[in-house]
Amino acid sequence: DSGVTQTPKHLITATGQRVTLRCSPRSGDLSVYWYQQSLDQGLQFLIQYYNGEERAKGNILERFSAQQFPDLHSELNLSSLELGDSALYFCASSGPGTSGMVTQYFGPGTRLTVL
Amino acid sequence: GQQVMQIPQYQHVQEGEDFTTYCNSSTTLSNIQWYKQRPGGHPVFLIQLVKSGEVKKQKRLTFQFGEAKKNSSLHITATQTTDVGTYFCAGMDSSYKLIFGSGTRLLVRP
């Protein structure tokens, strides 16, 4: 157990709909990252937040948005869903690891299926 | 745009054989990270390399970062069935953006 929680575990919805994925980072971690992993694909970095502020942006579609709240949990909003948005969405958090290294801890993921 | 190429895509080895996966970036990286994802699981952070020419070891795993900070490798000595999974490298650019390689899927025959 990485200490990062994601809800829901599974989500099935229809094209055109909007969904919200939630992530709670490990206690004390200030950074939250969102990734998309399509079937048999690699990981696509979407966005990073640090202590409530956007820090880095990857190939995140305009239909997607995210935010990090004062209690440090984060939400990823996906709107106008398309079939191609079906994927596993991971959240990760980071804080200092051993010997000062930055370690990213991944949550179990949310599997989104768009029908 | 910036890319991180990773090869091979798949590697099927006999238990006890060595395994290496390579990553190449089109631009200089601030650092490179390695992750392992077991089938059906989530990525697990293995290590981060920051310095040019850096070499780090974790038991049977050896990680290298190239002198130009554009390439990296992960070498596993004497593979075991527990090494099965997909290994990803991820390069971080100067704007803190992480770009993942496509991963190398390792299968180990017992």
Interface residues (C-beta under 8 A of the other chain):
Chain A: S2 Y33 Y35 Q41 G42 L43 Q44 F45 Q48 R55 A56 K57 G58 F90 A92 G97 M101 V102 T103 Q104 Y105 F106 G107 P108 G109
Chain B: Q33 Y35 H42 P43 V44 F45 I47 Q48 F88 A90 S95 Y96 K97 L98 I99 F100 G101 S102 G103
